[in-house]
Amino acid sequence: MAGCGKDDDKDSSGATIGPSRDECGDIDGVGGDTGDVPNILGAWTATYGTNQYNGGACSVDGLEASDMKAWLDGAMVIDGRVPDQLFATFNNHEDRFFGIENHGGGVVFTGIKEFGGHSLYLSIGGLLYTQPAVDRDEIRGYGYIGVDLDGADGVIDCWLQGDFRATRSGV
C-alpha cells in the first residue's frame, strides 16, 4: 500500500479526485454500500481443503494429500496491481501465483509449483467480500491442485479439490 495514491484519478475537468482505485486495490471504488468490493491487496490468512473432495484420489508415495495442501495454509500476501496484474505468495515462499479480479469481487489465482518431486498446477479463487459477523474481509471459494506425477509430460495424473478461504489479517 506504500504506492497507493501515486497515480491519482482525475475527473473530466482534469482535477484530482483521489487515489487510483486500481492501484489501491478497491476495484469498484471506495464506499460502504453493500455492493462495495473490498481492497484485495495486503496480508491474508488462508486455509485450503477444510472440506476436501478426493475425486482424483491423489496421494502418492512421497506426496500425501495432507502434505500437498499444507503449503497453502497460513500466510498469504496479495500484491501487484488491480485488476489484472495481481499475484499471491504463500508462507514467504518465492513462488508467485498470478491472478485477476473483476468488479463484482470474483478473484482467481493460478500457477505451477514444484513440490515433492512433482509439478502441482494450482487454481484457487472465489468471492471477495466483507464478512459482517467478524468485520473482516474474506475470499471464499474453491481450490484445485492438479498433479503431474512425473513432471515431464504436462499431464495432470491426479488431483485434490476442496474449499479455499482467506481472511484479511490484522485489525
Secondary structure by P-SEA (a helix, b strand, c coil): ccccccbbbbccccccccccccccccccccccccccccccccbbbbbcccccccccccccccccccccccccccbbbbbcccccbbbbbcccccbbbbbccccccbbbbbbccccccbbbbbbbcccccccccccbbbbbbbbbbbbcccccccccccbbbbbbbbccccc
